[in-house]
Amino acid sequence: DDGNLESGDGCNTKCEIEVGYVCCEITAGTKGSRCVPGNPADQEAICGAKLCGNGIRDGGETCDDGNIIPADGCSPTCEVEMGWVCLPMAPPGRGRIIPDVCEPACG
């Protein structure tokens, strides 16, 4: 979500990343993601290193529920907490940023 409802700026009216654009994390003091022309394969070089809590399982993360709140199943370092199960809610793909859902493990 880049903070507006305009297409052609990297993020369409459905808040999906448009072809040929890279959208970086929402940062404090902004109204939305910063979208710039670029190749998604170069996202880290364009935006910088990924952060836990962005709703995307980045390298080494076993979960990412879109926050860094402890004791909700996914730790502030994006590791599944003991006694919990975290499930990805969206298949990998361009513009598919849907955080994991974590639930207490049964048994």
N, C-alpha and C positions, 0 to 999 in steps of 0.2 A: 504494500500500500504506500503510494508515494504522496498521499495527502490531498489528491485531487481526483476528479472524475474525467480526466481527459485522456484519450488514446493518442498514440504517436509520440509519447514522451518516455517510453520504456516500460510503463505500467498501464495496462488497458483499463477500461471501465469495470471489468470484473476482478481487478486487482491481480491480474496474471502478468508475469514478465513477458514483454513482447520480444519477438525474434530479433536478434542483433543487438540486444541490450543486456546489461548486467545491472542488477539492483543491489546496493549495499545495505547493510544494517541500518535500522533507525537509530539515530543517536540523540542524546539529550539535547533539548532545545530546538529540535526540528519537528516538522509536522508529518514527516513520513520518510520512506526510504529514498536514497539518492540513486537515481537510475541514469546510467551513462551508456553511450554506444560502446559495444565491446563483445568479445567472445566469452560465453559462460565458462569455458575452460580456463580463462585468465582471471576469474573472479577474485581469487586470493591476491593476485598481483595488483589488481585494480582497487580492491576494497580493503586489503589488509587481512590479517589472520582472522579466522572464524572464532566466534566466542560461544561458550556454553550458554544456553538459555535463549538461543535464537530460533528454536523450533525446528532446526535441521540437524540431523545426526552427522556431525562433521568427524573427520578422522579421529579414531580412538574413542569416541563417545559411544556408550552402550545405551544411552537414552538421551532425549532432549525434549522436555515438556514445555518449552517456551518460557521458562522462568528459572531463577536460581534460589528458590525457596527450599530449605531443607525439610525432611520428614514428609514429603508428598509423593515419594516413590522414586523420584529422580533427583539425585543429590546436586548441590551447587557446582560440582565438578563433572556433571553429566554421567554419573555412574548409577546403575540400578541399585537402590537401597535394599538392604536385607529385608526379606519378607514381602517384597513387592514384585510385580511383573509389569513391564512397560511395553506397550505395543505401538508400532508405527501406524499412524492413521491415514497415510497417503503413500502411494507407490512413488518411487523416485521419478523425477522428471522436471522439466522446466516449468517454473511457476507453481510448483506444488509444495507450498510451505504450510504444512499442517502439523502441529506439535504432537508428540507421542502422548498417549493416555496411559497413566499408571494406576494400577489397582492393587489392593492387598492380595497377596498370593493365598490361594485356598489350601488349607491343610497345613 
